[in-house]
Amino acid sequence: MVSVCMAAYNGERYIKKQIESIMDNLTQEDELIISDDFSTDNTRKIIDDLSKEYSNIRLIDGPKAGVKKNFENALSNAKGDYLFLCDQDDIWEPTKVKDVLEVFNKTNASVVVHDAEVFNEKNEVTIPSFIEYRGSKNGALKNIVKNSYIGCCMAFKKELLEYALPIPNYIEMHDQWIGVLGDMHGGSYFYKKVLFHYRRHGDNVSSMSHYGVGKMIKNRVFFIWAILGRSIRGKRKNK
């Protein structure tokens, strides 16, 4: 079973196309969980309307605590064996889930990251391969120094939630957190096939720019501290 976990907030401009592209990938046994952080636009109405057509859409209330906790809320409610992270404003290729599940079966990785093309509001492709653009590779140390993980291109086995949840408040990015934990517990695999169209626009929650050096160093120190602490906790749980 597959669970697609979406964090939503005021996404009325693009969310309908995104949901439709997701549902083209899913069977009736799969689910799309949307944690909506109390949108003030028509996001909920759009989701409710689509739920009448697709019975495996589950809309839940978000925690009103930012995007990391909104994703955590969706993940906490997931029932699937494989979890796909999802933004509210992109477009999936029709074979995304099928192709990623085949990679899991062939590699036995805990986390799979596929490639994406980036396009703008004029539907112009600005980056044809996000993996090449970022120099993406697996490896915990590599991804602590320079993060390759982007949530909307990620899927992982549910067992990783034992280490990943709850997501620490003081780390910057949930996707880097899950990806590095995957590197440490089962391994990660970067699949160089474009299965996703990544929309960049003025309302994106994430940024493609870098912080200043001081903030970057501080973020990495907090991240390493959190990773070490969580790994020790996870090992003790398994004893």
Order of alpha helices (4+ residues) and beta strands (2+ residues): beta-alpha-beta-alpha-beta-alpha-beta-beta-alpha-beta-beta-alpha-alpha-beta-alpha-alpha-beta-alpha
